[in-house]
Amino acid sequence: MSPVRPERWGLAARLLAATMAVVLVAAGTAWAVAIAIGPAVFHDHMVDTGLSDPAGVEHAERAFRTASAVSLGLALVTALAAAVAVSLFLSRRVTRSLRLATMASKRVAAGDHSVRMPHLGMGREFDDMGAAFNTMAAELSAVEASRTRMLGDLAHEMRTPVATLDGYLEAIMDGVERADEKTLTMLRTQVGRLARLAEDVALVTTAEEGRLGMRREPVEVAALVRSAAELAAARFAARGVDLDTKIDGAATGAVVVADRDRLGQVLTNLLDNALRHTPHGGSVRLLARQDGSAVVIVVSDSGEGIPDEHLPHLFERFYRVDTARDRAHGGSGVGLAIVRAIVQAHDGAVTATSDGPGTGSTFTVTLPVRGSVTAGR
């Protein structure tokens, strides 16, 4: 049977071996110092007493050496025993704490993200490790919940157009429906809906992972806002919703370094979202203003409003305040998630506020200003 190699030893064995090594080195050092210094010091003291009998001095020195050796030996043996006992106690506590951490890690690796590491009471380092582990487990749990919800929502989003396509194609094959222009247009609409869904999901995933390509350049905020309003004007007119655009003060010349197309998509998504939830005869306001070293773009509407409990989740993928109504409106469910991802990629922030149902809602985008048109000229 081959001996156990040191690298295979457990923590308890390593702590015990280290403690014994320290005690033995300390014992050897103390013994050497006592042997080297003790007799000489004792001899000097005997000489200072004025004793003239060499036999008496020798006897006293022999007695001192014997007493010193016995007492020092007993003290070292007692110290070694105490050190071993303390080492065993500490090693068991440390091993138990690490065993708990190992068991928790294995449960997390097996998919149980609800496990949490208890307070170990072994010092700041162990407490920090436990807190970091619990934070990791909580984040993994949130990611898993988001992934499960996303897959379920994605399946639900795809089910309606796929069912429509399947039903019409089967009806055409059975001769119940004709492949006329109206039917083909409807089928192409459903295919386009699936394509947009795939593009939106790919875009928000790429953006949230930090892999979104950016062509950054100086962009005038006023021109960006006016362009977004002009592109949305026809849609608002068709729905009978008034779109009011205003650019305040210093924002007229404010410049941000950004991807023009990506920020245009942010404003388009916010305006489409406002239009989707504003009834005929309502109004939407698009405002740009400068606040210190930041430019603020606000999209507010007089529409349905948002209950307080939904506000923290609006920018999550596929999250909807009114699931049935939003699907009827045809949104992909990731528009606001795309908005947040793009704004954060530009070192900005986006927030949503509402006083509740029936009071409208306000979405605010804040971006850092990099200059002004006047300064650039």
C-alpha positions in Angstrom: 0.0 0.0 0.0 1.5 3.3 -1.1 1.8 6.1 1.4 -0.6 9.0 1.2 1.1 11.9 -0.5 1.0 15.3 1.2 -1.0 16.9 -1.6 -3.8 14.5 -0.9 -4.1 15.4 2.8 -7.2 17.1 4.1 -7.4 20.5 5.7 -7.5 19.1 9.2 -4.4 17.0 8.6 -2.6 20.0 7.1 -3.5 22.2 10.1 -2.4 19.6 12.6 0.9 19.0 10.8 1.6 22.7 10.5 0.8 23.2 14.2 3.1 20.4 15.2 5.9 21.7 13.0 5.6 25.1 14.6 5.6 23.7 18.1 8.5 21.4 17.5 10.6 24.2 15.9 9.7 26.5 18.8 10.5 23.7 21.3 13.9 23.0 19.7 14.7 26.7 19.6 13.7 27.2 23.3 15.7 24.1 24.3 18.8 25.3 22.5 18.6 28.8 24.0 18.0 27.4 27.5 21.0 25.0 27.3 23.2 27.7 25.8 22.4 30.5 28.2 20.9 29.0 31.4 23.9 27.2 32.8 26.2 30.2 32.2 23.9 32.6 33.9 23.4 30.2 36.8 27.2 29.8 37.2 27.7 33.5 37.3 25.1 33.8 40.0 26.8 31.0 42.0 30.1 32.8 41.7 28.6 36.0 42.9 27.4 34.3 46.1 31.0 33.8 47.2 30.8 30.0 47.5 34.3 28.5 47.5 33.5 24.8 47.6 33.9 23.6 43.9 32.0 20.4 44.7 29.0 22.4 46.0 29.0 24.7 43.0 29.1 21.7 40.7 26.3 19.9 42.5 24.2 23.1 42.4 24.8 23.5 38.6 24.0 19.8 38.0 20.8 20.2 40.0 19.9 23.3 38.0 20.4 21.6 34.6 18.3 18.6 35.7 15.5 20.8 37.0 15.6 23.0 33.9 15.6 20.0 31.6 12.7 18.3 33.4 10.6 21.5 33.7 11.3 22.6 30.2 10.5 19.2 28.8 7.3 19.0 30.7 6.3 22.5 29.6 7.1 21.7 25.9 5.1 18.4 26.0 2.2 20.2 27.6 2.4 23.0 25.1 2.4 20.5 22.2 -0.6 18.7 23.6 -2.5 22.0 24.0 -1.5 23.1 20.5 -2.7 19.8 19.0 -6.0 20.1 20.9 -6.6 23.7 19.8 -5.6 22.8 16.2 -8.0 19.9 16.1 -10.8 22.1 17.4 -10.1 24.9 14.9 -9.6 22.4 12.0 -13.0 20.8 12.7 -14.7 24.2 12.7 -13.0 25.2 9.5 -13.6 21.9 7.9 -17.3 22.0 8.9 -17.7 25.5 7.4 -16.0 24.5 4.2 -18.1 21.3 4.0 -21.2 23.5 4.2 -19.9 25.7 1.4 -19.0 22.6 -0.7 -22.5 21.1 -0.3 -24.1 24.4 -1.1 -22.0 24.8 -4.3 -22.9 21.3 -5.4 -26.6 22.0 -5.0 -26.2 25.2 -7.0 -24.3 23.3 -9.7 -27.1 20.8 -9.8 -29.7 23.5 -10.5 -31.0 24.3 -7.0 -30.5 28.1 -6.9 -32.6 28.5 -3.8 -29.8 27.3 -1.5 -28.1 29.9 0.7 -25.0 29.5 2.8 -25.6 30.2 6.5 -23.6 32.5 8.7 -20.4 30.6 9.4 -19.1 32.7 12.3 -15.4 32.1 11.3 -14.3 35.6 10.7 -14.6 38.3 8.1 -13.1 36.3 5.2 -15.6 33.5 5.7 -18.5 35.9 6.1 -17.4 37.7 2.8 -17.2 34.3 1.0 -20.7 33.4 2.3 -22.2 36.8 1.2 -20.6 36.5 -2.2 -21.9 33.0 -2.6 -25.4 34.0 -1.6 -25.3 37.0 -4.0 -24.2 34.6 -6.8 -27.0 32.1 -6.1 -29.6 34.9 -6.0 -28.4 36.3 -9.4 -28.3 32.8 -10.9 -31.9 32.3 -9.6 -33.0 35.5 -11.2 -31.3 34.6 -14.5 -32.9 31.2 -14.5 -36.3 32.7 -13.8 -35.8 35.2 -16.6 -34.7 32.5 -19.0 -37.7 30.3 -18.2 -40.1 33.2 -18.5 -38.4 34.4 -21.8 -38.7 30.9 -23.3 -42.3 30.6 -22.3 -43.2 34.1 -23.7 -41.2 33.5 -26.9 -43.1 30.2 -27.4 -46.4 32.1 -26.8 -45.4 34.9 -29.2 -44.6 32.4 -32.0 -47.6 30.2 -31.4 -50.2 32.7 -32.8 -48.5 33.5 -36.2 -47.4 29.9 -36.6 -51.0 28.6 -36.0 -52.4 31.2 -38.4 -49.9 30.2 -41.1 -50.6 26.5 -40.5 -54.4 27.0 -40.6 -54.4 29.0 -43.8 -52.0 26.7 -45.6 -54.0 23.7 -44.6 -57.2 25.4 -45.8 -55.5 26.2 -49.1 -54.4 22.6 -49.5 -57.9 21.4 -48.8 -59.4 23.9 -51.2 -61.4 25.7 -48.6 -59.3 28.9 -49.1 -57.9 30.4 -52.2 -54.3 31.6 -52.5 -55.5 35.1 -53.6 -53.8 38.4 -53.0 -55.6 39.0 -49.7 -54.7 35.6 -48.3 -51.1 35.9 -49.5 -50.8 39.4 -48.0 -52.1 38.1 -44.6 -49.6 35.1 -44.7 -46.8 37.5 -45.5 -47.8 39.7 -42.6 -47.5 36.7 -40.2 -44.1 35.8 -41.6 -43.0 39.4 -41.2 -44.2 39.3 -37.6 -42.1 36.2 -36.9 -39.1 37.8 -38.7 -39.4 41.0 -36.6 -39.7 38.9 -33.4 -36.5 37.0 -34.3 -34.7 40.2 -35.1 -35.9 42.0 -31.9 -34.9 39.0 -29.7 -31.5 38.8 -31.4 -31.0 42.6 -31.0 -31.8 42.8 -27.3 -29.7 39.7 -26.5 -26.8 41.1 -28.4 -27.2 44.5 -26.7 -27.6 43.1 -23.1 -24.4 40.9 -23.7 -22.5 44.1 -24.7 -21.9 42.9 -28.2 -23.9 45.5 -30.0 -21.9 47.2 -32.7 -21.9 51.0 -32.5 -20.9 53.6 -35.1 -20.3 56.5 -32.7 -20.2 60.0 -34.1 -21.3 63.5 -32.9 -25.1 63.7 -33.1 -27.2 66.8 -32.7 -30.0 66.0 -30.3 -32.4 68.5 -31.9 -31.9 66.9 -35.3 -32.4 63.4 -33.8 -35.6 64.4 -32.1 -37.1 66.2 -35.1 -36.2 63.2 -37.4 -38.0 60.7 -35.0 -41.1 63.0 -34.8 -41.2 63.3 -38.6 -41.0 59.5 -39.1 -43.8 58.9 -36.6 -46.1 61.7 -37.8 -48.0 59.6 -40.3 -48.7 56.8 -37.8 -49.9 59.3 -35.2 -52.2 61.0 -37.7 -53.7 57.7 -38.8 -54.6 56.9 -35.2 -55.9 60.4 -34.5 -53.3 61.0 -31.8 -51.6 64.4 -31.5 -47.8 64.5 -31.4 -46.3 67.6 -29.9 -42.5 68.1 -30.2 -40.5 70.6 -28.2 -36.8 71.3 -27.8 -35.9 73.5 -24.8 -33.1 76.0 -24.4 -29.5 74.6 -24.5 -30.8 71.3 -25.9 -31.1 73.0 -29.2 -27.4 72.9 -29.7 -26.6 69.9 -27.5 -24.4 67.1 -29.1 -24.0 63.5 -28.0 -21.4 61.0 -29.2 -23.6 58.1 -30.2 -24.8 55.8 -32.9 -27.5 57.9 -34.7 -29.5 54.8 -36.0 -29.5 53.2 -32.5 -30.7 56.3 -30.8 -33.3 56.8 -33.5 -34.5 53.3 -32.8 -34.8 54.2 -29.1 -37.1 57.2 -29.9 -39.1 55.2 -32.4 -39.7 52.4 -29.9 -40.7 54.9 -27.2 -43.1 56.8 -29.6 -44.6 53.5 -30.8 -45.1 52.4 -27.3 -46.8 55.7 -26.4 -49.0 55.5 -29.5 -50.0 51.9 -28.7 -51.3 52.9 -25.3 -52.9 56.3 -26.2 -56.5 56.3 -27.4 -57.9 58.2 -30.4 -58.0 61.9 -29.5 -55.2 61.6 -27.0 -51.8 63.3 -27.1 -48.1 62.4 -26.9 -45.4 64.9 -26.1 -41.7 64.6 -27.2 -39.5 66.9 -25.3 -35.7 67.5 -25.2 -33.9 69.6 -22.6 -30.5 69.9 -21.1 -29.9 69.3 -17.5 -26.3 70.2 -16.5 -23.9 67.8 -18.3 -26.7 65.6 -19.6 -29.4 65.9 -22.2 -32.9 64.6 -21.2 -35.4 63.3 -23.8 -38.9 62.8 -22.5 -41.8 60.9 -24.1 -45.1 61.4 -22.2 -48.6 60.4 -23.2 -52.1 60.9 -22.0 -53.0 57.2 -22.4 -53.8 54.2 -20.2 -51.1 54.8 -17.5 -49.2 52.1 -15.6 -50.0 50.6 -12.2 -47.1 51.0 -9.6 -46.4 47.3 -9.3 -45.5 47.1 -13.0 -43.1 50.0 -13.3 -40.0 48.1 -12.1 -40.5 45.4 -14.7 -41.3 47.4 -17.8 -37.9 47.1 -19.4 -37.7 43.3 -19.0 -38.0 41.2 -22.1 -41.6 40.2 -23.0 -43.0 41.9 -19.9 -46.5 43.3 -20.5 -48.8 45.3 -18.3 -51.9 44.0 -20.1 -50.9 40.8 -21.9 -53.9 40.2 -24.0 -54.3 43.8 -25.1 -50.6 44.2 -26.0 -50.6 41.1 -28.1 -53.6 42.3 -29.9 -51.7 45.5 -30.7 -49.0 43.4 -32.3 -45.9 44.4 -30.3 -43.1 41.9 -30.0 -42.7 42.5 -26.2 -39.0 43.5 -26.4 -39.2 47.1 -27.5 -38.6 48.6 -24.1 -35.9 46.0 -23.4 -34.1 47.2 -26.6 -34.5 50.8 -25.4 -32.8 50.1 -22.1 -30.0 48.1 -23.7 -29.1 50.7 -26.3 -29.3 53.6 -23.8 -27.1 51.8 -21.3 -24.6 51.1 -24.1 -24.4 54.9 -24.5 -23.6 55.4 -20.8 -27.2 56.7 -20.3 -30.2 55.7 -18.3 -33.9 55.3 -19.0 -36.8 55.4 -16.5 -40.6 55.1 -16.5 -43.1 56.9 -14.3 -46.9 57.0 -14.0 -49.5 58.1 -11.5 -51.5 55.0 -12.2 -54.2 53.8 -14.6 -55.8 56.5 -16.7 -53.2 59.1 -16.0 -50.7 58.5 -18.8 -47.1 57.6 -18.5 -43.7 59.2 -19.0 -40.5 57.7 -20.2 -37.2 59.6 -19.6 -33.9 59.0 -21.4 -30.8 60.7 -20.0 -27.6 60.8 -22.1 -24.2 62.5 -21.4 -23.6 65.7 -23.4 -20.3 65.8 -25.3 -20.4 69.3 -26.6 -22.6 71.7 -28.5 -23.1 72.8 -32.1 -21.8 76.3 -31.3 -18.7 74.9 -29.5 -18.0 72.5 -32.4 -18.0 75.5 -34.8 
